[in-house]
Amino acid sequence: MILAAGPGTRLQPLTDTTPKPLIEVRGAPLIVHQIGWLRLAGIQEIVINVHHLADQLIDHLGNGSRFDVRITFSRESDLLNTGGGIVNALPHLGQQPFLLMNGDVWTNYPFTRLVRHQTNQGHLVLTPVKNKSSWDFALDGKIVQRFADLTRHDLTYSGIAVLHPDIFQQREAKPFSLTRDLMFELIDQRKVTGEVFYGDWIDIGSPNSLSKLRDSAET
């Protein structure tokens, strides 16, 4: 599943007329790159949630056949945030663990690593970043941890995960955050595993990060 419903407020006015996942980087819309990464990893069925400028995304991507995948869109009449968006899409996601990716992530993460990953809770791909205010997690072996002492954190969530649909069974399709309202709770129970990725990763949610990615393509 690719999360693509948000309004991209930090990128306004660009996102007033273009949904964030359709912003062009390195010759194609970001979400087209993402679909390509997933297809190369062997994933052929993709669910995409849509809300802001939804028709643009649906018209551009279609049923996915030109990318050699099958795309199902999960429409949100009201924006449901990351957690509620997943709950709303559960009928399309089946009963087995699914790979999740934020629609504003650029990375060279090897998605083949996650294709057969099994979990009955959640598995997060974490990454180190320079911005300490983004550090939410630490890793104890394979177990993701959080501490009252925030200085013990040295990692942030990359927006890439494998999740089991059962963790959403007690939740409703109402707005809530996947990380703060669900994953933090499971992490406190030591139920979430993780890994650290040290490769290329950029969240293009801000003008600075989008410029950084575009500039790197020219050098």
C-alpha positions as CSV (number, residue, x, y, z in Angstrom):
1,M,0.0,0.0,0.0
2,I,1.1,3.5,-0.9
3,L,-0.2,6.4,1.3
4,A,-1.1,9.1,-1.1
5,A,-4.1,10.9,0.3
6,G,-2.5,13.9,2.2
7,P,-2.8,17.5,1.0
8,G,1.0,18.2,1.2
9,T,0.5,21.5,3.0
10,R,4.3,22.1,3.5
11,L,4.7,22.1,-0.3
12,Q,2.0,24.7,-1.0
13,P,1.4,26.4,-3.4
14,L,2.8,23.6,-5.6
15,T,0.4,21.1,-4.1
16,D,-2.6,23.3,-4.5
17,T,-2.9,22.1,-8.0
18,T,-0.7,18.9,-8.0
19,P,-1.0,16.0,-5.5
20,K,2.3,15.5,-3.8
21,P,2.8,12.0,-5.2
22,L,2.6,13.4,-8.8
23,I,5.3,15.9,-8.3
24,E,8.0,15.2,-10.9
25,V,11.4,14.2,-9.8
26,R,14.1,12.8,-12.0
27,G,12.0,12.6,-15.1
28,A,8.7,11.1,-13.7
29,P,6.2,11.6,-10.9
30,L,7.4,10.4,-7.6
31,I,4.7,7.7,-7.3
32,V,5.6,6.3,-10.7
33,H,9.2,5.7,-9.4
34,Q,7.7,4.1,-6.3
35,I,5.5,1.8,-8.3
36,G,8.6,0.8,-10.3
37,W,10.6,0.0,-7.2
38,L,7.8,-2.2,-5.9
39,R,7.4,-3.9,-9.3
40,L,11.1,-4.7,-9.5
41,A,10.7,-6.4,-6.1
42,G,8.0,-8.6,-7.5
43,I,5.0,-6.8,-6.1
44,Q,2.2,-6.6,-8.6
45,E,-0.9,-5.7,-6.6
46,I,-0.8,-2.2,-5.1
47,V,-3.5,-0.3,-3.1
48,I,-3.3,3.5,-3.1
49,N,-5.4,5.7,-0.8
50,V,-6.5,9.0,-2.3
51,H,-8.3,12.1,-1.1
52,H,-6.6,15.4,-2.1
53,L,-6.9,15.9,-5.9
54,A,-7.8,12.2,-6.0
55,D,-9.0,12.3,-9.6
56,Q,-5.6,13.5,-10.9
57,L,-3.9,10.4,-9.3
58,I,-6.6,8.0,-10.6
59,D,-6.5,9.5,-14.1
60,H,-2.7,9.4,-14.3
61,L,-2.1,5.9,-12.9
62,G,-5.3,4.1,-14.1
63,N,-5.5,0.5,-13.3
64,G,-1.7,0.1,-13.3
65,S,-1.5,-2.0,-16.4
66,R,1.0,0.3,-18.2
67,F,3.3,-0.3,-15.1
68,D,2.7,-4.0,-15.2
69,V,0.9,-3.9,-11.9
70,R,-2.7,-3.9,-10.7
71,I,-3.7,-0.8,-8.8
72,T,-6.7,-0.5,-6.5
73,F,-7.7,2.9,-5.2
74,S,-9.1,3.4,-1.7
75,R,-11.0,6.7,-1.7
76,E,-11.4,8.8,1.4
77,S,-14.3,11.3,1.4
78,D,-12.8,12.8,4.5
79,L,-9.0,12.7,5.2
80,L,-8.3,9.8,7.6
81,N,-4.6,10.4,8.4
82,T,-2.2,7.4,8.0
83,G,-3.9,5.0,10.4
84,G,-7.5,5.6,9.4
85,G,-6.5,5.5,5.8
86,I,-5.1,2.0,6.2
87,V,-8.3,0.8,8.1
88,N,-10.4,2.2,5.3
89,A,-8.3,0.2,2.8
90,L,-8.3,-3.1,4.8
91,P,-10.9,-4.8,2.5
92,H,-8.4,-4.5,-0.3
93,L,-5.3,-5.6,1.6
94,G,-6.2,-9.3,2.4
95,Q,-5.3,-11.3,5.5
96,Q,-1.5,-11.5,5.2
97,P,1.2,-8.9,6.1
98,F,1.5,-6.1,3.6
99,L,4.2,-3.7,2.7
100,L,3.5,0.0,3.4
101,M,5.2,3.0,1.9
102,N,4.5,6.7,2.4
103,G,3.8,8.5,-0.9
104,D,6.5,11.2,-0.3
105,V,9.6,8.9,0.1
106,W,12.5,8.8,-2.3
107,T,15.0,5.9,-1.5
108,N,17.2,3.2,-2.9
109,Y,16.0,0.8,-0.2
110,P,16.1,-2.9,-1.5
111,F,12.4,-3.7,-1.3
112,T,13.1,-7.4,-2.1
113,R,14.2,-7.6,1.5
114,L,10.6,-7.1,2.7
115,V,8.6,-9.1,0.1
116,R,8.6,-12.3,2.1
117,H,9.0,-10.7,5.6
118,Q,6.6,-12.3,8.1
119,T,5.3,-10.5,11.2
120,N,2.1,-10.8,13.2
121,Q,2.4,-7.2,14.4
122,G,4.7,-4.7,12.6
123,H,8.2,-4.3,11.2
124,L,9.6,-0.8,10.6
125,V,12.4,0.3,8.4
126,L,14.3,3.0,10.5
127,T,16.9,5.4,9.3
128,P,19.4,7.9,11.0
129,V,18.8,11.5,10.1
130,K,20.7,14.7,11.1
131,N,17.6,16.4,12.5
132,K,17.4,15.3,16.1
133,S,13.9,16.5,16.5
134,S,12.8,13.6,14.2
135,W,14.4,10.9,16.4
136,D,11.5,8.8,17.8
137,F,13.1,5.4,18.1
138,A,15.9,3.2,19.2
139,L,16.7,-0.4,18.3
140,D,17.5,-3.1,20.7
141,G,18.7,-6.0,18.5
142,K,15.6,-6.4,16.3
143,I,13.1,-4.8,18.8
144,V,12.0,-1.2,18.3
145,Q,12.1,0.8,21.5
146,R,11.1,4.2,22.8
147,F,12.3,5.9,26.0
148,A,11.1,8.6,28.3
149,D,14.6,10.1,27.8
150,L,14.4,11.2,24.2
151,T,18.1,11.6,23.9
152,R,18.4,7.8,23.8
153,H,16.7,7.8,20.5
154,D,18.8,7.9,17.3
155,L,16.5,6.8,14.5
156,T,13.4,7.9,12.7
157,Y,10.7,6.0,10.8
158,S,11.4,5.9,7.1
159,G,7.8,5.6,6.0
160,I,8.5,2.0,5.0
161,A,7.1,-1.0,6.9
162,V,5.5,-4.4,6.9
163,L,2.3,-4.6,8.9
164,H,-0.2,-7.3,9.7
165,P,-3.8,-6.3,9.1
166,D,-4.8,-7.8,12.5
167,I,-3.3,-4.9,14.4
168,F,-6.0,-2.7,12.9
169,Q,-9.0,-4.9,13.8
170,Q,-10.0,-2.9,16.9
171,R,-9.7,0.4,15.0
172,E,-12.3,2.4,13.0
173,A,-11.9,4.2,9.8
174,K,-11.5,7.5,11.6
175,P,-8.5,9.9,11.5
176,F,-5.6,8.7,13.6
177,S,-1.8,8.5,13.2
178,L,-0.3,5.1,12.4
179,T,2.9,5.9,14.4
180,R,1.7,8.0,17.4
181,D,-1.7,6.4,18.0
182,L,-0.9,2.7,17.2
183,M,2.8,1.9,16.7
184,F,3.9,3.7,19.9
185,E,1.5,1.5,21.8
186,L,2.7,-1.7,20.2
187,I,6.3,-0.6,20.7
188,D,5.7,-0.1,24.4
189,Q,4.6,-3.7,24.5
190,R,7.8,-4.7,22.6
191,K,5.8,-6.2,19.7
192,V,7.4,-4.3,16.9
193,T,10.6,-5.3,15.1
194,G,12.8,-3.1,13.0
195,E,15.9,-2.7,10.9
196,V,18.2,0.2,10.1
197,F,18.7,1.4,6.6
198,Y,21.8,3.6,5.9
199,G,21.2,4.2,2.2
200,D,19.6,7.0,0.3
201,W,16.4,8.3,1.8
202,I,14.6,11.6,1.4
203,D,11.2,12.7,2.6
204,I,10.2,15.2,0.0
205,G,7.5,16.7,2.2
206,S,9.2,20.1,2.4
207,P,10.5,22.5,-0.2
208,N,14.1,22.1,1.0
209,S,14.1,18.3,0.7
210,L,12.4,18.4,-2.7
211,S,15.1,20.9,-3.9
212,K,17.8,18.7,-2.4
213,L,16.5,15.7,-4.4
214,R,16.2,17.6,-7.6
215,D,19.7,19.2,-7.2
216,S,21.3,15.8,-6.5
217,A,20.0,14.6,-9.9
218,E,21.9,17.4,-11.6
219,T,25.3,16.6,-10.0
